[in-house]
Amino acid sequence: MPSLHVALLANLKKNAPILPGMSTDHWADLDSEHTVDAIADALRQGGHRVTFLEGDVTLYDRLGEIRPDICFNICEGHFGDSREAHVPAILEILCIPYTGSKVLTLALTLDKPMTKRVLAFHDLPTPPFQVFERADEPLNPTLVFPLFVKPSRQGTGIGISAESIVRDEAHLRAQLGFLLNVYNEPVLAERFVSGRDITVGMVGNLTPPVAWRVPENEDAPRIVRGLRFLPPLEIRLGEYDQEEGGVYTGRAKVELADKLTYIAPAPLTAEQVEELNWLAAATFRVTGCLDVARVDFRLDEDDDDTPYILEINPLPGLSPGISDLVIEAAAAGVSHAELVNMILDEALARYGMKGELS
């Protein structure tokens, strides 16, 4: 493919603004220089010219100056309840193509309760839930303990700890109060599903026709054309299980990432993998994802390992050797550089840019 000028857009931890009262994990989902350098190198291996730009208030003018052919976007954003959608909105204004999902999808999926409402509407299995804006709001009588409690609009396990599993009213109220105070956003409480953590990554775009709902007829075809599923990954906390309360916490994702046990492909039957892939594709579809995404599941050990969708991440991490999607790709024999260029190629094909010169 002819060389293109690719602008790599990211938010570096070292450039993040620090304001009074921020939680210690406030910028945990931002990227390191190591990750950005690895992605830039991967794009260069693909034969492209790369310019890194910080996804902040300078971006609009900088893009106008360099006018890249396409942007490789991994920006998490800094502020606001739709922060992941800010950079794509700028790119839409400037009519610059970019990788990954668009504005509406990124605004939707950052909000976990809104995502779960969409999943429930489409009859996709997600644990029953309630959203709290005050610590003293009555608990819906249909919800029973234990519950899992977390901030509504955070990623990378931010706000998730061993205390996230609440087993009684007093614990629920204490945890709600803590999260509301620290993160200043609504809190999601959902039925705690005890079981294995499985995540499924996908690269590609669904080829029409595709259905918006799970077919009522179990024998109906489940169309997933256009998506390449990576081997499912199981996360096991191992020796850290007791310390982290059996939860894939923010600390586990960041501080212990290189010490955890990741199994890819996860030990699942062919039937289980097929079901997870289908549910992942359906989630990809109903939330409007493009090019790449990762869906997180819990297999309910109290219900014959029935899978429940916890959330979808349309901006999955791409840290070499650490991020879930990268580990899954490696299990399929796909290198980090190949994965990055697969994502770019999907976007180029979607925009009809295959073969364009810079």
Disulfide bonds with the S-S distance in Angstrom:
none
